[in-house]
Amino acid sequence: MSKKIFAALIVAVVAIFASYNIYQSQRTEMEMSDLAMANVEALASSSENDPDYNPDCPNGCLDGGKQCHCYHNYSDYKEATWP
């Protein structure tokens, strides 16, 4: 009989310990690293203020007047539009 009580006590202690750890992990605030914060700020900054920005040029290409400049000039190369 005492073995069953002891086993139940061990199970209860483990369950309480696990519950407390889950509670503590959800309670603490997550802090972002400097690198993660820099990435968020870079993604949030608008590139529309950049004079070389053209929404019709593909990613990584610069506006060169009437055409986009990547590694080569693609005068008819446009960014795909999504429905």
N, C-alpha and C positions, 0 to 999 in steps of 0.2 A: 504494500500500500504506500509506503513512504517513497518507493522508487517512482511511482506514478505521480505523486505530488511533486517530487523533485524535478521530474521531466517536464511537468506542466509549468513549474516555476521557471525553468530554463527557457522554455518556449515563450513565456510571457516577457521575460527580461529581454530576449532577443527581439521580440516584436516591438517593445517599448523603445529600445535602442534604435531600431531601424526607423520607426516612426519619427523619433526626435531628429535623426539625421536628415530625413526627407524634409521635415519642417524647417530646419536650419538652412538647408540648401535653397529652398524656395524663398526664404525670408531675406537673405542677403542680397544686396544690390549688386548688379553686374557692373564692373568698371571696364570701359573700353581702353585698349592700349592706344598709345600715341599713333601707331601705324594705322590701326583701324579707324581712328578718328580722322586722320589725314585722308584716308580713302573715302570716307563719308563726305567730308568737306569738298574733295575734288569732284565727286559725283554730283554733289548738290550745286556746285558753282555753275553758272550759266556760261556756255561758250558763245552765246549770241553777242556778247560784248567784244569778242575777238574780231578784228577787221578781216581776218582771213577765213572766218566762218561762213560757210554756205550750206544750208540744209540739204541742197540737192547733190552735194559732193559726197562720195562714200566715206565711211569712217577712215580717218587718218589722212585724207586728202585735203588739200588747201584750195581755196577759191583763187582762181587766176583771171578774174574778169569774166569772160564768156565760157571758160572751160575749167575743168578741175585738174589740178596738178598733183599727181601721185609720184611714182617713180618715172612715169611716162605721162604724156598729155593725152587725156581721153576727153575729147570735146563732146561726145555724145554719151558719156558715162554718167548715169544718174543713180541715186540711192533708190532701192526698191521701196515701193509703198505697200503697206500692209492694209488689208481690208478692215 
